[in-house]
């Protein structure tokens, strides 16, 4: 750390991000692309922004003063172990740092898809019934609604999701439950697959959070149901057909203006029910005229095509201005 930190009216920012030495260089380069984009954006807004990477320890923060430095938290795992974001933030809590995004408690809670759905239901929010199965035999005997979608019970977003996640009969269901056990060592959450229109809504702010305009994921060019799904590959592989051909209009939907208000209201209430802060994203599909909450995402992606940035641009904000708003909310938690 520099001997004398320049004091400004804005907090100095550490962009904290994890890097696994075993990652291929292409993955490291991909991650650094967005770290550098964020650093440029923050510096353009007058922040001191210092990227710092870690693998299995936050000792890299030992010489930094939590009263002078705010953490932009892009720490997604500790020591290469998936879904260990709560370990990162628990260490930040112990060190006294304020950081962007969800709290340790919320990150830990959101790792359990069934618990999230239960809280949504208890809050009066629409989400499809689901069951968690530990074995293929159990799932094949007990689940009767098809087509069904199989997700890791303790996975985030699109991890473990592909076209094969959709099952049309008990045999396909059992096969996918076995796959989730073998590949991810995880139970499977099973729910009805809605082959309907999909929307994602970003919400940000604290106290009085705000929904940004919905983004639709338009799969109309894909005749096969298994392709009408935002898979991990299609989300991150720029050479994939889905990355190239899925349209993402915003604000949406233009043909159903009554849906937009409902989507924004449902997203806002889900954000509050799960206890997100600073920013988040709510994924939904339509059941008739009612949105069903599929997933609640703390600390969602903030790349150049992200749902949050798409909505922020409609408010006239560039990337740095969007990030500055998030920092403004997080900075209120800095120690004095």
C-alpha positions as YAML, in Angstrom:
chain: A
units: angstrom
residues:
- id: 1
  name: UNK
  ca: [0.00, 0.00, 0.00]
- id: 2
  name: UNK
  ca: [1.32, 3.51, -0.68]
- id: 3
  name: UNK
  ca: [2.73, 5.24, 2.38]
- id: 4
  name: UNK
  ca: [0.37, 8.19, 2.04]
- id: 5
  name: UNK
  ca: [-3.16, 7.52, 0.76]
- id: 6
  name: UNK
  ca: [-4.73, 10.42, -1.08]
- id: 7
  name: UNK
  ca: [-7.78, 11.60, 0.83]
- id: 8
  name: UNK
  ca: [-10.84, 12.57, -1.20]
- id: 9
  name: UNK
  ca: [-14.52, 13.03, -0.51]
- id: 10
  name: UNK
  ca: [-14.98, 9.57, -1.96]
- id: 11
  name: UNK
  ca: [-13.69, 6.37, -0.35]
- id: 12
  name: UNK
  ca: [-10.62, 4.64, -1.72]
- id: 13
  name: UNK
  ca: [-11.67, 1.36, -3.30]
- id: 14
  name: UNK
  ca: [-10.09, -2.09, -3.33]
- id: 15
  name: UNK
  ca: [-11.46, -4.24, -6.15]
- id: 16
  name: UNK
  ca: [-11.12, -7.60, -4.43]
- id: 17
  name: UNK
  ca: [-11.27, -10.58, -6.78]
- id: 18
  name: UNK
  ca: [-10.26, -14.22, -6.60]
- id: 19
  name: UNK
  ca: [-7.93, -15.99, -9.03]
- id: 20
  name: UNK
  ca: [-7.19, -19.70, -8.94]
- id: 21
  name: UNK
  ca: [-3.64, -20.59, -10.05]
- id: 22
  name: UNK
  ca: [-5.05, -23.69, -11.79]
- id: 23
  name: UNK
  ca: [-7.33, -21.67, -14.08]
- id: 24
  name: UNK
  ca: [-6.30, -21.64, -17.74]
- id: 25
  name: UNK
  ca: [-4.80, -18.36, -18.84]
- id: 26
  name: UNK
  ca: [-7.90, -17.62, -20.93]
- id: 27
  name: UNK
  ca: [-10.07, -17.67, -17.77]
- id: 28
  name: UNK
  ca: [-7.63, -15.42, -15.93]
- id: 29
  name: UNK
  ca: [-7.61, -12.98, -18.85]
- id: 30
  name: UNK
  ca: [-11.42, -13.03, -19.01]
- id: 31
  name: UNK
  ca: [-11.75, -12.21, -15.32]
- id: 32
  name: UNK
  ca: [-9.14, -9.45, -15.49]
- id: 33
  name: UNK
  ca: [-10.96, -7.86, -18.41]
- id: 34
  name: UNK
  ca: [-13.88, -6.98, -16.16]
- id: 35
  name: UNK
  ca: [-11.72, -6.02, -13.21]
- id: 36
  name: UNK
  ca: [-9.92, -3.55, -15.45]
- id: 37
  name: UNK
  ca: [-13.21, -2.28, -16.89]
- id: 38
  name: UNK
  ca: [-14.46, -1.59, -13.36]
- id: 39
  name: UNK
  ca: [-11.19, 0.07, -12.34]
- id: 40
  name: UNK
  ca: [-11.30, 2.37, -15.38]
- id: 41
  name: UNK
  ca: [-14.92, 3.25, -14.70]
- id: 42
  name: UNK
  ca: [-14.28, 4.10, -11.06]
- id: 43
  name: UNK
  ca: [-11.18, 6.14, -11.82]
- id: 44
  name: UNK
  ca: [-13.14, 8.11, -14.39]
- id: 45
  name: UNK
  ca: [-15.51, 9.03, -11.55]
- id: 46
  name: UNK
  ca: [-12.65, 10.24, -9.35]
- id: 47
  name: UNK
  ca: [-12.07, 7.18, -7.18]
- id: 48
  name: UNK
  ca: [-8.75, 5.73, -6.12]
- id: 49
  name: UNK
  ca: [-9.29, 2.12, -7.29]
- id: 50
  name: UNK
  ca: [-6.77, -0.64, -6.59]
- id: 51
  name: UNK
  ca: [-7.40, -4.18, -7.90]
- id: 52
  name: UNK
  ca: [-6.18, -6.89, -5.50]
- id: 53
  name: UNK
  ca: [-6.47, -10.61, -6.19]
- id: 54
  name: UNK
  ca: [-6.40, -13.49, -3.73]
- id: 55
  name: UNK
  ca: [-6.65, -17.26, -3.72]
- id: 56
  name: UNK
  ca: [-6.80, -18.86, -0.27]
- id: 57
  name: UNK
  ca: [-6.28, -15.96, 2.13]
- id: 58
  name: UNK
  ca: [-7.17, -12.31, 2.58]
- id: 59
  name: UNK
  ca: [-3.80, -11.56, 4.14]
- id: 60
  name: UNK
  ca: [-3.31, -9.25, 1.15]
- id: 61
  name: UNK
  ca: [-5.53, -6.81, 3.09]
- id: 62
  name: UNK
  ca: [-3.44, -6.79, 6.26]
- id: 63
  name: UNK
  ca: [-1.92, -3.34, 5.63]
- id: 64
  name: UNK
  ca: [-5.15, -1.61, 4.61]
- id: 65
  name: UNK
  ca: [-7.24, 0.49, 6.99]
- id: 66
  name: UNK
  ca: [-11.01, -0.25, 6.83]
- id: 67
  name: UNK
  ca: [-11.65, 3.41, 7.72]
- id: 68
  name: UNK
  ca: [-9.96, 4.51, 4.50]
- id: 69
  name: UNK
  ca: [-10.66, 1.67, 2.09]
- id: 70
  name: UNK
  ca: [-13.98, 0.27, 0.85]
- id: 71
  name: UNK
  ca: [-14.05, -3.22, -0.69]
- id: 72
  name: UNK
  ca: [-15.67, -3.80, -4.06]
- id: 73
  name: UNK
  ca: [-16.44, -7.46, -3.41]
- id: 74
  name: UNK
  ca: [-15.86, -9.71, -6.40]
- id: 75
  name: UNK
  ca: [-14.56, -12.53, -4.21]
- id: 76
  name: UNK
  ca: [-16.58, -15.53, -5.37]
- id: 77
  name: UNK
  ca: [-14.65, -18.36, -3.74]
- id: 78
  name: UNK
  ca: [-11.96, -19.17, -1.23]
- id: 79
  name: UNK
  ca: [-9.14, -21.62, -2.08]
- id: 80
  name: UNK
  ca: [-10.88, -22.73, -5.27]
- id: 81
  name: UNK
  ca: [-13.92, -24.14, -3.45]
- id: 82
  name: UNK
  ca: [-17.24, -23.36, -5.13]
- id: 83
  name: UNK
  ca: [-19.93, -21.38, -3.29]
- id: 84
  name: UNK
  ca: [-17.61, -20.12, -0.58]
- id: 85
  name: UNK
  ca: [-18.47, -16.43, -1.01]
- id: 86
  name: UNK
  ca: [-19.67, -16.36, 2.64]
- id: 87
  name: UNK
  ca: [-16.15, -17.32, 3.77]
- id: 88
  name: UNK
  ca: [-14.77, -14.30, 1.93]
- id: 89
  name: UNK
  ca: [-17.24, -11.85, 3.42]
- id: 90
  name: UNK
  ca: [-16.98, -13.40, 6.89]
- id: 91
  name: UNK
  ca: [-13.25, -12.60, 6.80]
- id: 92
  name: UNK
  ca: [-14.03, -9.07, 5.59]
- id: 93
  name: UNK
  ca: [-16.48, -8.72, 8.49]
- id: 94
  name: UNK
  ca: [-13.82, -9.88, 10.93]
- id: 95
  name: UNK
  ca: [-11.36, -7.35, 9.54]
- id: 96
  name: UNK
  ca: [-13.91, -4.53, 9.84]
- id: 97
  name: UNK
  ca: [-14.26, -3.74, 6.14]
- id: 98
  name: UNK
  ca: [-17.41, -2.50, 4.49]
- id: 99
  name: UNK
  ca: [-18.01, -4.12, 1.10]
- id: 100
  name: UNK
  ca: [-20.39, -3.96, -1.80]
- id: 101
  name: UNK
  ca: [-23.28, -6.35, -2.16]
- id: 102
  name: UNK
  ca: [-24.94, -8.92, 0.04]
- id: 103
  name: UNK
  ca: [-24.04, -9.67, 3.63]
- id: 104
  name: UNK
  ca: [-22.46, -12.91, 4.80]
- id: 105
  name: UNK
  ca: [-25.79, -14.10, 6.19]
- id: 106
  name: UNK
  ca: [-27.63, -13.50, 2.92]
- id: 107
  name: UNK
  ca: [-24.90, -15.07, 0.79]
- id: 108
  name: UNK
  ca: [-25.00, -18.20, 2.94]
- id: 109
  name: UNK
  ca: [-28.80, -18.32, 2.90]
- id: 110
  name: UNK
  ca: [-29.05, -17.86, -0.86]
- id: 111
  name: UNK
  ca: [-26.93, -20.96, -1.46]
- id: 112
  name: UNK
  ca: [-29.98, -23.09, -0.63]
- id: 113
  name: UNK
  ca: [-32.53, -22.83, -3.43]
- id: 114
  name: UNK
  ca: [-35.33, -24.49, -1.46]
- id: 115
  name: UNK
  ca: [-34.90, -22.15, 1.51]
- id: 116
  name: UNK
  ca: [-35.05, -19.19, -0.86]
- id: 117
  name: UNK
  ca: [-38.28, -20.48, -2.41]
- id: 118
  name: UNK
  ca: [-39.81, -21.05, 1.02]
- id: 119
  name: UNK
  ca: [-39.07, -17.49, 2.09]
- id: 120
  name: UNK
  ca: [-40.53, -16.17, -1.15]
- id: 121
  name: UNK
  ca: [-43.73, -18.17, -0.59]
- id: 122
  name: UNK
  ca: [-43.92, -17.08, 3.04]
- id: 123
  name: UNK
  ca: [-43.67, -13.48, 1.81]
- id: 124
  name: UNK
  ca: [-46.62, -14.02, -0.54]
- id: 125
  name: UNK
  ca: [-44.51, -14.02, -3.69]
- id: 126
  name: UNK
  ca: [-45.17, -16.33, -6.66]
- id: 127
  name: UNK
  ca: [-42.71, -19.19, -7.12]
- id: 128
  name: UNK
  ca: [-43.34, -22.69, -8.44]
- id: 129
  name: UNK
  ca: [-43.63, -25.70, -6.09]
- id: 130
  name: UNK
  ca: [-40.42, -27.73, -5.95]
- id: 131
  name: UNK
  ca: [-38.91, -30.75, -4.27]
- id: 132
  name: UNK
  ca: [-35.32, -31.68, -3.43]
- id: 133
  name: UNK
  ca: [-34.22, -35.24, -4.18]
- id: 134
  name: UNK
  ca: [-31.11, -37.03, -2.99]
- id: 135
  name: UNK
  ca: [-31.29, -40.09, -5.28]
- id: 136
  name: UNK
  ca: [-32.44, -40.80, -8.85]
- id: 137
  name: UNK
  ca: [-34.82, -43.52, -7.62]
- id: 138
  name: UNK
  ca: [-36.52, -41.14, -5.20]
- id: 139
  name: UNK
  ca: [-37.04, -38.54, -7.91]
- id: 140
  name: UNK
  ca: [-38.37, -41.00, -10.49]
- id: 141
  name: UNK
  ca: [-40.92, -42.39, -8.03]
- id: 142
  name: UNK
  ca: [-42.18, -39.16, -6.51]
- id: 143
  name: UNK
  ca: [-42.12, -36.45, -9.19]
- id: 144
  name: UNK
  ca: [-45.04, -36.43, -11.66]
- id: 145
  name: UNK
  ca: [-45.09, -33.00, -13.37]
- id: 146
  name: UNK
  ca: [-43.40, -32.82, -16.79]
- id: 147
  name: UNK
  ca: [-41.58, -31.21, -18.44]
- id: 148
  name: UNK
  ca: [-39.47, -30.68, -15.34]
- id: 149
  name: UNK
  ca: [-36.22, -28.82, -14.81]
- id: 150
  name: UNK
  ca: [-33.45, -30.14, -12.56]
- id: 151
  name: UNK
  ca: [-31.14, -27.69, -10.80]
- id: 152
  name: UNK
  ca: [-28.45, -28.17, -8.21]
- id: 153
  name: UNK
  ca: [-30.11, -27.65, -4.85]
- id: 154
  name: UNK
  ca: [-27.09, -25.68, -3.67]
- id: 155
  name: UNK
  ca: [-25.83, -24.15, -6.92]
- id: 156
  name: UNK
  ca: [-26.11, -20.60, -8.16]
- id: 157
  name: UNK
  ca: [-27.74, -19.21, -11.29]
- id: 158
  name: UNK
  ca: [-26.88, -21.24, -14.40]
- id: 159
  name: UNK
  ca: [-24.21, -23.53, -12.94]
- id: 160
  name: UNK
  ca: [-25.01, -27.13, -13.85]
- id: 161
  name: UNK
  ca: [-27.82, -26.11, -16.20]
- id: 162
  name: UNK
  ca: [-27.90, -27.21, -19.83]
- id: 163
  name: UNK
  ca: [-30.49, -28.44, -22.30]
- id: 164
  name: UNK
  ca: [-30.24, -31.84, -20.59]
- id: 165
  name: UNK
  ca: [-31.59, -30.24, -17.40]
- id: 166
  name: UNK
  ca: [-35.09, -30.49, -18.89]
- id: 167
  name: UNK
  ca: [-36.71, -33.89, -18.35]
- id: 168
  name: UNK
  ca: [-39.84, -35.14, -20.10]
- id: 169
  name: UNK
  ca: [-40.27, -38.41, -18.21]
- id: 170
  name: UNK
  ca: [-39.11, -40.18, -15.04]
- id: 171
  name: UNK
  ca: [-36.17, -41.88, -16.78]
- id: 172
  name: UNK
  ca: [-34.73, -38.58, -18.02]
- id: 173
  name: UNK
  ca: [-35.33, -37.09, -14.58]
- id: 174
  name: UNK
  ca: [-33.47, -39.91, -12.82]
- id: 175
  name: UNK
  ca: [-30.56, -39.63, -15.25]
- id: 176
  name: UNK
  ca: [-30.14, -35.92, -14.57]
- id: 177
  name: UNK
  ca: [-30.41, -36.30, -10.79]
- id: 178
  name: UNK
  ca: [-27.63, -38.88, -11.01]
- id: 179
  name: UNK
  ca: [-25.58, -36.46, -13.11]
- id: 180
  name: UNK
  ca: [-25.93, -33.68, -10.52]
- id: 181
  name: UNK
  ca: [-24.75, -36.07, -7.83]
- id: 182
  name: UNK
  ca: [-21.79, -37.38, -9.83]
- id: 183
  name: UNK
  ca: [-20.62, -34.06, -11.30]
- id: 184
  name: UNK
  ca: [-21.47, -31.61, -8.51]
- id: 185
  name: UNK
  ca: [-21.95, -33.85, -5.45]
- id: 186
  name: UNK
  ca: [-25.26, -32.09, -4.92]
- id: 187
  name: UNK
  ca: [-28.89, -32.87, -4.35]
- id: 188
  name: UNK
  ca: [-31.32, -31.86, -7.08]
- id: 189
  name: UNK
  ca: [-34.10, -29.32, -6.87]
- id: 190
  name: UNK
  ca: [-36.89, -30.25, -9.29]
- id: 191
  name: UNK
  ca: [-39.73, -28.02, -10.43]
- id: 192
  name: UNK
  ca: [-42.01, -27.66, -13.42]
- id: 193
  name: UNK
  ca: [-40.29, -26.22, -16.49]
- id: 194
  name: UNK
  ca: [-42.21, -23.24, -17.83]
- id: 195
  name: UNK
  ca: [-41.68, -23.05, -21.58]
- id: 196
  name: UNK
  ca: [-42.77, -19.42, -21.51]
- id: 197
  name: UNK
  ca: [-41.35, -15.92, -21.71]
- id: 198
  name: UNK
  ca: [-38.41, -15.17, -19.44]
- id: 199
  name: UNK
  ca: [-37.53, -11.83, -17.86]
- id: 200
  name: UNK
  ca: [-34.75, -10.68, -15.58]
- id: 201
  name: UNK
  ca: [-35.09, -7.55, -13.47]
- id: 202
  name: UNK
  ca: [-32.25, -5.77, -11.70]
- id: 203
  name: UNK
  ca: [-32.99, -4.05, -8.40]
- id: 204
  name: UNK
  ca: [-30.64, -1.71, -6.59]
- id: 205
  name: UNK
  ca: [-30.46, 0.54, -3.59]
- id: 206
  name: UNK
  ca: [-31.10, 0.32, 0.13]
- id: 207
  name: UNK
  ca: [-33.88, 1.76, 2.26]
- id: 208
  name: UNK
  ca: [-36.06, 2.46, -0.78]
- id: 209
  name: UNK
  ca: [-34.64, 0.16, -3.47]
- id: 210
  name: UNK
  ca: [-35.60, 0.63, -7.11]
- id: 211
  name: UNK
  ca: [-36.40, -1.81, -9.90]
- id: 212
  name: UNK
  ca: [-34.73, -1.14, -13.22]
- id: 213
  name: UNK
  ca: [-36.57, -1.91, -16.49]
- id: 214
  name: UNK
  ca: [-37.03, -5.63, -17.22]
- id: 215
  name: UNK
  ca: [-34.85, -7.38, -19.78]
- id: 216
  name: UNK
  ca: [-36.49, -10.15, -21.81]
- id: 217
  name: UNK
  ca: [-34.55, -13.23, -22.87]
- id: 218
  name: UNK
  ca: [-36.10, -13.84, -26.27]
- id: 219
  name: UNK
  ca: [-35.70, -17.47, -27.37]
- id: 220
  name: UNK
  ca: [-38.11, -17.23, -30.30]
- id: 221
  name: UNK
  ca: [-35.50, -18.30, -32.88]
- id: 222
  name: UNK
  ca: [-35.05, -21.67, -31.15]
- id: 223
  name: UNK
  ca: [-37.62, -24.36, -32.07]
- id: 224
  name: UNK
  ca: [-36.33, -26.91, -29.52]
- id: 225
  name: UNK
  ca: [-37.53, -26.43, -25.94]
- id: 226
  name: UNK
  ca: [-34.13, -27.53, -24.64]
- id: 227
  name: UNK
  ca: [-32.59, -24.46, -26.29]
- id: 228
  name: UNK
  ca: [-35.05, -22.03, -24.72]
- id: 229
  name: UNK
  ca: [-32.99, -21.91, -21.54]
- id: 230
  name: UNK
  ca: [-30.17, -19.57, -20.50]
- id: 231
  name: UNK
  ca: [-27.46, -22.15, -19.90]
- id: 232
  name: UNK
  ca: [-24.00, -21.64, -18.44]
- id: 233
  name: UNK
  ca: [-22.46, -22.11, -21.89]
- id: 234
  name: UNK
  ca: [-24.74, -19.60, -23.55]
- id: 235
  name: UNK
  ca: [-24.14, -17.10, -20.78]
- id: 236
  name: UNK
  ca: [-20.35, -17.12, -20.95]
- id: 237
  name: UNK
  ca: [-19.20, -18.67, -24.26]
- id: 238
  name: UNK
  ca: [-19.17, -15.88, -26.83]
- id: 239
  name: UNK
  ca: [-18.78, -18.42, -29.64]
- id: 240
  name: UNK
  ca: [-21.98, -20.28, -28.66]
- id: 241
  name: UNK
  ca: [-25.17, -19.97, -30.67]
- id: 242
  name: UNK
  ca: [-27.11, -18.84, -27.64]
- id: 243
  name: UNK
  ca: [-24.68, -16.03, -26.82]
- id: 244
  name: UNK
  ca: [-24.96, -14.78, -30.39]
- id: 245
  name: UNK
  ca: [-28.66, -15.28, -31.08]
- id: 246
  name: UNK
  ca: [-30.64, -14.76, -27.87]
- id: 247
  name: UNK
  ca: [-32.15, -11.30, -28.10]
- id: 248
  name: UNK
  ca: [-32.35, -9.21, -24.92]
- id: 249
  name: UNK
  ca: [-34.73, -6.29, -25.48]
- id: 250
  name: UNK
  ca: [-35.06, -3.71, -22.71]
- id: 251
  name: UNK
  ca: [-37.36, -2.26, -21.52]
- id: 252
  name: UNK
  ca: [-39.63, -5.25, -21.96]
- id: 253
  name: UNK
  ca: [-42.19, -6.38, -22.79]
- id: 254
  name: UNK
  ca: [-43.38, -3.76, -25.25]
- id: 255
  name: UNK
  ca: [-46.42, -5.85, -26.26]
- id: 256
  name: UNK
  ca: [-47.62, -6.43, -22.66]
- id: 257
  name: UNK
  ca: [-47.27, -3.14, -20.77]
- id: 258
  name: UNK
  ca: [-49.32, -4.50, -17.88]
- id: 259
  name: UNK
  ca: [-46.68, -7.19, -17.32]
- id: 260
  name: UNK
  ca: [-43.87, -4.69, -16.86]
- id: 261
  name: UNK
  ca: [-45.29, -3.17, -13.69]
- id: 262
  name: UNK
  ca: [-45.98, -6.63, -12.27]
- id: 263
  name: UNK
  ca: [-42.45, -7.81, -13.06]
- id: 264
  name: UNK
  ca: [-40.88, -4.75, -11.46]
- id: 265
  name: UNK
  ca: [-43.04, -4.99, -8.34]
- id: 266
  name: UNK
  ca: [-42.41, -8.72, -7.91]
- id: 267
  name: UNK
  ca: [-38.66, -8.24, -8.33]
- id: 268
  name: UNK
  ca: [-38.60, -5.43, -5.80]
- id: 269
  name: UNK
  ca: [-40.49, -7.47, -3.20]
- id: 270
  name: UNK
  ca: [-38.26, -10.52, -3.77]
- id: 271
  name: UNK
  ca: [-35.15, -8.34, -3.31]
- id: 272
  name: UNK
  ca: [-36.49, -7.15, 0.03]
- id: 273
  name: UNK
  ca: [-37.74, -10.56, 1.14]
- id: 274
  name: UNK
  ca: [-34.34, -12.21, 0.69]
- id: 275
  name: UNK
  ca: [-32.51, -9.26, 2.22]
- id: 276
  name: UNK
  ca: [-30.37, -8.19, -0.72]
- id: 277
  name: UNK
  ca: [-28.56, -4.87, -0.55]
- id: 278
  name: UNK
  ca: [-26.84, -2.48, -2.97]
- id: 279
  name: UNK
  ca: [-27.79, -4.49, -6.07]
- id: 280
  name: UNK
  ca: [-29.29, -7.80, -7.17]
- id: 281
  name: UNK
  ca: [-31.13, -9.55, -9.99]
- id: 282
  name: UNK
  ca: [-34.41, -11.47, -10.01]
- id: 283
  name: UNK
  ca: [-35.10, -14.08, -12.72]
- id: 284
  name: UNK
  ca: [-38.70, -14.87, -13.66]
- id: 285
  name: UNK
  ca: [-40.85, -16.70, -16.20]
- id: 286
  name: UNK
  ca: [-44.50, -16.14, -16.90]
- id: 287
  name: UNK
  ca: [-47.32, -18.48, -15.86]
- id: 288
  name: UNK
  ca: [-50.24, -16.95, -17.70]
- id: 289
  name: UNK
  ca: [-50.13, -13.29, -16.72]
- id: 290
  name: UNK
  ca: [-48.29, -13.89, -13.44]
- id: 291
  name: UNK
  ca: [-44.49, -13.94, -13.14]
- id: 292
  name: UNK
  ca: [-42.96, -16.83, -11.22]
- id: 293
  name: UNK
  ca: [-39.67, -16.15, -9.42]
- id: 294
  name: UNK
  ca: [-37.07, -18.66, -10.59]
- id: 295
  name: UNK
  ca: [-33.97, -17.30, -8.88]
- id: 296
  name: UNK
  ca: [-32.82, -14.46, -6.65]
- id: 297
  name: UNK
  ca: [-29.23, -13.44, -7.33]
- id: 298
  name: UNK
  ca: [-27.13, -11.45, -4.87]
- id: 299
  name: UNK
  ca: [-24.03, -9.81, -6.38]
- id: 300
  name: UNK
  ca: [-25.01, -10.65, -9.99]
- id: 301
  name: UNK
  ca: [-22.71, -10.31, -12.98]
- id: 302
  name: UNK
  ca: [-21.80, -6.75, -13.95]
- id: 303
  name: UNK
  ca: [-20.24, -7.31, -17.34]
- id: 304
  name: UNK
  ca: [-20.92, -5.14, -20.38]
- id: 305
  name: UNK
  ca: [-24.16, -7.00, -21.25]
- id: 306
  name: UNK
  ca: [-25.44, -7.50, -17.71]
- id: 307
  name: UNK
  ca: [-29.06, -6.84, -16.83]
- id: 308
  name: UNK
  ca: [-28.11, -4.18, -14.29]
- id: 309
  name: UNK
  ca: [-25.89, -2.25, -16.69]
- id: 310
  name: UNK
  ca: [-28.52, -2.54, -19.43]
- id: 311
  name: UNK
  ca: [-31.08, -0.92, -17.13]
- id: 312
  name: UNK
  ca: [-28.64, 1.68, -15.84]
- id: 313
  name: UNK
  ca: [-27.85, 2.79, -19.38]
- id: 314
  name: UNK
  ca: [-31.53, 3.53, -19.91]
- id: 315
  name: UNK
  ca: [-31.22, 5.97, -16.99]
- id: 316
  name: UNK
  ca: [-28.37, 7.69, -18.83]
- id: 317
  name: UNK
  ca: [-25.57, 6.18, -16.72]
- id: 318
  name: UNK
  ca: [-22.24, 4.92, -18.03]
- id: 319
  name: UNK
  ca: [-20.43, 2.00, -16.39]
- id: 320
  name: UNK
  ca: [-18.46, 4.15, -13.95]
- id: 321
  name: UNK
  ca: [-21.56, 6.08, -12.90]
- id: 322
  name: UNK
  ca: [-23.44, 2.82, -12.30]
- id: 323
  name: UNK
  ca: [-20.60, 1.50, -10.13]
- id: 324
  name: UNK
  ca: [-20.38, 4.82, -8.28]
- id: 325
  name: UNK
  ca: [-24.01, 4.51, -7.19]
- id: 326
  name: UNK
  ca: [-23.36, 1.06, -5.76]
- id: 327
  name: UNK
  ca: [-20.31, 2.38, -3.91]
- id: 328
  name: UNK
  ca: [-22.35, 5.25, -2.51]
- id: 329
  name: UNK
  ca: [-24.74, 2.81, -0.83]
- id: 330
  name: UNK
  ca: [-21.97, 0.53, 0.42]
- id: 331
  name: UNK
  ca: [-19.90, 3.43, 1.78]
- id: 332
  name: UNK
  ca: [-22.62, 4.19, 4.34]
- id: 333
  name: UNK
  ca: [-21.48, 1.03, 6.16]
- id: 334
  name: UNK
  ca: [-17.82, 2.11, 6.48]
- id: 335
  name: UNK
  ca: [-16.46, 2.40, 10.02]
- id: 336
  name: UNK
  ca: [-15.47, 5.83, 11.30]
...
